[in-house]
């Protein structure tokens, strides 16, 4: 408990053991700041990927499309027959045939806005919204095959799974990046602490001669490096959040690339980065200090 109080409140005499400036101080501040900055963007990527996977899964899982391919003189009759089947099928909340204008809008990104649908043999699309409990896709396919020979049901399974898997992979990649960033930060702070201890070995020997214990010396280094890591991480998080806030806001047109931000309770994650960085510095510096002091004995 006494060591914890000294770590939090500080000890003026012990603080003199560690030089307040120098290469190790700048390295610790820069490493913690840079790693915290990168962690903010890795978090934003991971959280946005998770939201994207959830949205894609929900939207595609609750919708389906029926494509009617029939001669022009049978298109209206088969479309109406398919709508009748859908209205009689349990688990379907709604179903409607897309208008020519809506189908033109779907094709516009590939063929332009002036596509003349009336001169092309285009299939008719029917939008199906799933209810609860969901409809039996296989049973619906069999009934459509019997009553509407030109109808094909697409429940979006082949589209949904690869998209959701890709988004989940991005999410896992984001968390893996955070772990690697944390490991790199711990390694840099450990090297800085070892360099500071080695550079001050004469001071450490003098302190030992006057009765200072290794725990007292190690605590001085741990406290100074922990504070530096916290300050550097706080600055890095602030800059990272500023960068995230400058990104375009989420929109349907921009999709994933405009949704890299924090929403709701997810704002707690970047706030936790400085204390977590300080805790990592405390553990890595403590281990480095004990190891280096044993070697200098």
LINNOR-V924555 format. One record per residue. N is the residue number from 1. RES is the residue in one letter. PHI is phi in whole degrees, 0 to 359 (NA if undefined). OMEGA is omega in degrees with one decimal (999 if undefined). Layout:
BEGIN
n = [N & N]
res = [RES & RES]
phi = [PHI & PHI]
omega = [OMEGA & OMEGA]
END
This chain:
BEGIN
n = [1 & 2 & 3 & 4 & 5 & 6 & 7 & 8 & 9 & 10 & 11 & 12 & 13 & 14 & 15 & 16 & 17 & 18 & 19 & 20 & 21 & 22 & 23 & 24 & 25 & 26 & 27 & 28 & 29 & 30 & 31 & 32 & 33 & 34 & 35 & 36 & 37 & 38 & 39 & 40 & 41 & 42 & 43 & 44 & 45 & 46 & 47 & 48 & 49 & 50 & 51 & 52 & 53 & 54 & 55 & 56 & 57 & 58 & 59 & 60 & 61 & 62 & 63 & 64 & 65 & 66 & 67 & 68 & 69 & 70 & 71 & 72 & 73 & 74 & 75 & 76 & 77 & 78 & 79 & 80 & 81 & 82 & 83 & 84 & 85 & 86 & 87 & 88 & 89 & 90 & 91 & 92 & 93 & 94 & 95 & 96 & 97 & 98 & 99 & 100 & 101 & 102 & 103 & 104 & 105 & 106 & 107 & 108 & 109 & 110 & 111 & 112 & 113 & 114 & 115 & 116 & 117 & 118 & 119 & 120 & 121 & 122 & 123 & 124 & 125 & 126 & 127 & 128 & 129 & 130 & 131 & 132 & 133 & 134 & 135 & 136 & 137 & 138 & 139 & 140 & 141 & 142 & 143 & 144 & 145 & 146 & 147 & 148 & 149 & 150 & 151 & 152 & 153 & 154 & 155 & 156 & 157 & 158 & 159 & 160 & 161 & 162 & 163 & 164 & 165 & 166 & 167 & 168 & 169 & 170 & 171 & 172 & 173 & 174 & 175 & 176 & 177 & 178 & 179 & 180 & 181 & 182 & 183 & 184 & 185 & 186 & 187 & 188 & 189 & 190 & 191 & 192 & 193 & 194 & 195 & 196 & 197 & 198 & 199 & 200 & 201 & 202 & 203 & 204 & 205 & 206 & 207 & 208 & 209 & 210 & 211 & 212 & 213 & 214 & 215 & 216 & 217 & 218 & 219 & 220 & 221 & 222 & 223 & 224 & 225 & 226 & 227 & 228 & 229 & 230 & 231 & 232 & 233 & 234 & 235 & 236 & 237 & 238 & 239 & 240 & 241 & 242 & 243 & 244 & 245 & 246 & 247 & 248 & 249 & 250 & 251 & 252 & 253 & 254 & 255 & 256 & 257 & 258 & 259 & 260 & 261 & 262 & 263 & 264 & 265 & 266 & 267 & 268 & 269 & 270 & 271 & 272 & 273 & 274 & 275 & 276 & 277 & 278 & 279 & 280 & 281 & 282 & 283 & 284 & 285 & 286 & 287 & 288 & 289 & 290 & 291 & 292 & 293 & 294 & 295 & 296 & 297]
res = [X & X & X & X & X & X & X & X & X & X & X & X & X & X & X & X & X & X & X & X & X & X & X & X & X & X & X & X & X & X & X & X & X & X & X & X & X & X & X & X & X & X & X & X & X & X & X & X & X & X & X & X & X & X & X & X & X & X & X & X & X & X & X & X & X & X & X & X & X & X & X & X & X & X & X & X & X & X & X & X & X & X & X & X & X & X & X & X & X & X & X & X & X & X & X & X & X & X & X & X & X & X & X & X & X & X & X & X & X & X & X & X & X & X & X & X & X & X & X & X & X & X & X & X & X & X & X & X & X & X & X & X & X & X & X & X & X & X & X & X & X & X & X & X & X & X & X & X & X & X & X & X & X & X & X & X & X & X & X & X & X & X & X & X & X & X & X & X & X & X & X & X & X & X & X & X & X & X & X & X & X & X & X & X & X & X & X & X & X & X & X & X & X & X & X & X & X & X & X & X & X & X & X & X & X & X & X & X & X & X & X & X & X & X & X & X & X & X & X & X & X & X & X & X & X & X & X & X & X & X & X & X & X & X & X & X & X & X & X & X & X & X & X & X & X & X & X & X & X & X & X & X & X & X & X & X & X & X & X & X & X & X & X & X & X & X & X & X & X & X & X & X & X & X & X & X & X & X & X & X & X & X & X & X & X & X & X & X & X & X & X & X & X & X & X & X & X]
phi = [NA & 298 & 295 & 293 & 296 & 294 & 294 & 279 & 277 & 93 & 219 & 300 & 290 & 292 & 296 & 289 & 293 & 260 & 297 & 289 & 231 & 125 & 298 & 293 & 294 & 294 & 296 & 295 & 297 & 293 & 297 & 293 & 294 & 295 & 292 & 294 & 301 & 293 & 296 & 301 & 287 & 295 & 296 & 300 & 297 & 295 & 292 & 296 & 295 & 296 & 296 & 295 & 299 & 295 & 295 & 298 & 298 & 292 & 293 & 284 & 289 & 258 & 222 & 209 & 227 & 247 & 254 & 257 & 245 & 209 & 302 & 302 & 283 & 250 & 299 & 295 & 294 & 291 & 297 & 294 & 296 & 294 & 296 & 296 & 299 & 294 & 294 & 267 & 267 & 296 & 92 & 250 & 284 & 200 & 207 & 208 & 276 & 288 & 282 & 300 & 294 & 291 & 292 & 296 & 295 & 293 & 270 & 303 & 300 & 259 & 244 & 93 & 280 & 260 & 292 & 276 & 296 & 291 & 256 & 243 & 281 & 272 & 289 & 265 & 257 & 240 & 271 & 241 & 251 & 284 & 260 & 225 & 293 & 291 & 282 & 274 & 296 & 293 & 296 & 295 & 299 & 295 & 290 & 296 & 298 & 279 & 255 & 229 & 298 & 269 & 264 & 229 & 266 & 240 & 270 & 69 & 299 & 291 & 271 & 293 & 299 & 298 & 293 & 294 & 298 & 295 & 295 & 295 & 296 & 298 & 297 & 297 & 297 & 298 & 292 & 296 & 298 & 297 & 297 & 294 & 297 & 297 & 295 & 295 & 296 & 297 & 295 & 294 & 293 & 298 & 298 & 296 & 294 & 296 & 296 & 295 & 294 & 295 & 291 & 250 & 295 & 293 & 297 & 295 & 296 & 296 & 298 & 294 & 295 & 269 & 104 & 289 & 276 & 298 & 297 & 294 & 292 & 297 & 297 & 296 & 291 & 299 & 296 & 296 & 288 & 294 & 296 & 299 & 296 & 295 & 296 & 299 & 294 & 297 & 294 & 297 & 295 & 299 & 294 & 296 & 295 & 298 & 296 & 294 & 293 & 278 & 291 & 300 & 288 & 296 & 208 & 294 & 290 & 278 & 64 & 296 & 292 & 254 & 244 & 278 & 207 & 253 & 226 & 58 & 291 & 292 & 294 & 293 & 297 & 295 & 294 & 280 & 298 & 302 & 296 & 293 & 297 & 296 & 295 & 295 & 295 & 299 & 292 & 291 & 292 & 299 & 295 & 295 & 295 & 296 & 293 & 290 & 293 & 294 & 290 & 278 & 292]
omega = [179.1 & 179.1 & 179.4 & 178.4 & 177.4 & 179.2 & -177.7 & -174.2 & 179.9 & 178.9 & -174.2 & -179.7 & -179.8 & -179.2 & 179.5 & -179.7 & -175.9 & 178.8 & -176.2 & -179.8 & 178.7 & -175.9 & -176.7 & 178.4 & 179.5 & 179.5 & -179.3 & 179.3 & -178.1 & -178.1 & -179.2 & 178.8 & -179.1 & -179.1 & 176.8 & 177.6 & 179.3 & -179.9 & 178.6 & -178.6 & 175.4 & 175.9 & 179.6 & 178.6 & -177.2 & -178.6 & 177.8 & 178.2 & 177.3 & 177.2 & -179.2 & 178.8 & 179.6 & -178.0 & 178.6 & -179.4 & -178.5 & -175.4 & -177.4 & -179.7 & -176.2 & 178.8 & 177.8 & -179.1 & 173.3 & 179.2 & 178.5 & 176.3 & -176.3 & 174.1 & -174.6 & -177.1 & 178.6 & -173.4 & -177.1 & -178.7 & -179.9 & 177.0 & 179.2 & 177.8 & 178.2 & 177.9 & 177.2 & 177.4 & -178.2 & 179.0 & -179.2 & -176.1 & 176.9 & 177.0 & 177.2 & -178.5 & -179.4 & 177.3 & 178.8 & 177.2 & 177.9 & 177.7 & 177.2 & -179.7 & 180.0 & 177.8 & 175.7 & 178.9 & 178.1 & -177.1 & -175.3 & -179.6 & -178.2 & -173.4 & -179.8 & -174.4 & -175.7 & -178.8 & -178.9 & -177.2 & -176.4 & 179.5 & -178.2 & 178.2 & -176.5 & 173.8 & 175.4 & -179.2 & 176.5 & 179.1 & -177.9 & 176.7 & -175.6 & 175.0 & 178.0 & -2.3 & -176.0 & -179.9 & 178.3 & -174.8 & -178.1 & 177.7 & 178.0 & 178.3 & -179.0 & -179.0 & 177.8 & 179.5 & -179.0 & -172.0 & -178.8 & -172.8 & -179.3 & -175.2 & 176.5 & -179.2 & 174.2 & -179.6 & 173.6 & -179.3 & -177.1 & 176.6 & -172.8 & -173.6 & 178.6 & -179.8 & 180.0 & 178.1 & 179.0 & 179.0 & 177.8 & 177.0 & 175.7 & 179.0 & 178.7 & 178.0 & 177.4 & 179.5 & 175.4 & 177.4 & 178.9 & 178.4 & 178.6 & 177.9 & 178.3 & 177.6 & 178.1 & 178.5 & 179.0 & 179.7 & -179.3 & 179.7 & 176.8 & 178.0 & 179.1 & 179.3 & 178.6 & 178.5 & 179.5 & 178.6 & 179.4 & -179.2 & -177.9 & -176.7 & 178.4 & 177.0 & -179.9 & 178.4 & 178.4 & 179.0 & 177.9 & -180.0 & -179.2 & 172.0 & -179.9 & 177.8 & -179.8 & 178.4 & 178.3 & -180.0 & -179.3 & -179.1 & 178.8 & 178.5 & -178.7 & -178.3 & -176.7 & -178.8 & 176.9 & 178.6 & 178.8 & 179.8 & 179.9 & -179.9 & 179.0 & 179.8 & 178.9 & 177.9 & 179.4 & 178.3 & 179.4 & 178.3 & 179.0 & 178.0 & 176.5 & 177.8 & 179.1 & -179.6 & 178.6 & 177.2 & 177.3 & 179.1 & -177.3 & 178.1 & 178.8 & -178.8 & -178.1 & 178.2 & -172.1 & -173.3 & 178.1 & -179.6 & -177.7 & 179.5 & 179.2 & -178.6 & 174.3 & -175.9 & -179.3 & 176.7 & 179.1 & -175.8 & 178.8 & 177.9 & -178.9 & -175.2 & -179.6 & 177.8 & 177.0 & 175.9 & 177.7 & 178.1 & 177.2 & 177.9 & 179.1 & -177.7 & -176.9 & 178.7 & 178.4 & 179.1 & 180.0 & -179.1 & -179.9 & -179.1 & -177.7 & 180.0 & 175.4 & -179.9 & -179.7 & -178.8 & 999]
END
